[in-house]
Amino acid sequence: MTPQPKRKHSSGRRDRRRAHDALTVISLIACPNCGEMRRMHTVCGNCGHYQGREVIAVEKDEKSK
């Protein structure tokens, strides 16, 4: 059997432990080429551009007809 705590942890001690568990918001910016929202320092998934040049060739879907 594993050892069990002898005393209850106080709510302040519990809350201090959980102080770093909060989720952070993902920062998004608009792509300067197409205007789609994308994460910072990543290639745009819509147009494939990064830092003013095309890095990935993205195929366009023709579903609007």
C-alpha positions in Angstrom: 0.0 0.0 0.0 1.1 3.5 -0.7 1.4 6.1 2.1 -1.6 8.4 2.5 -1.5 12.0 3.6 -2.0 12.6 7.4 -3.6 16.1 7.1 -5.8 17.8 4.6 -4.0 20.3 2.3 -5.4 23.8 2.7 -7.3 25.5 -0.1 -4.6 28.1 -0.5 -1.9 25.5 -0.9 -4.2 23.6 -3.4 -4.8 26.8 -5.4 -1.1 27.8 -5.5 -0.4 24.4 -7.1 -3.1 25.0 -9.7 -1.9 28.6 -10.5 -0.1 27.5 -13.7 -2.8 25.3 -15.1 -4.7 28.0 -16.9 -5.0 27.7 -20.7 -3.4 30.4 -22.9 -5.1 32.0 -25.9 -3.5 31.2 -29.3 -2.3 34.4 -30.9 -3.5 34.8 -34.5 -2.6 37.3 -37.1 -4.0 38.0 -40.6 -1.9 36.6 -43.5 -0.6 39.6 -45.5 -1.1 37.7 -48.8 -4.7 36.3 -48.5 -6.0 37.8 -45.3 -6.8 34.4 -43.6 -6.2 34.2 -39.9 -3.1 32.1 -39.1 -0.8 31.4 -36.1 2.3 33.5 -35.8 5.6 32.3 -37.3 3.9 29.5 -39.3 3.1 29.0 -43.0 -0.4 30.0 -44.0 -2.5 27.0 -44.6 -4.8 28.8 -47.0 -2.3 30.2 -49.5 1.1 28.6 -48.5 3.0 31.9 -48.1 5.5 32.7 -45.3 7.5 35.9 -45.0 6.4 37.2 -48.4 7.1 34.1 -50.5 5.3 30.9 -51.4 6.7 28.0 -49.4 4.1 25.4 -50.1 2.1 24.9 -53.3 -1.6 24.7 -52.2 -4.2 23.2 -54.5 -7.5 25.1 -54.7 -10.8 23.2 -54.4 -13.5 23.9 -57.0 -16.6 23.2 -54.9 -18.3 26.6 -55.3 -20.1 25.6 -58.6 
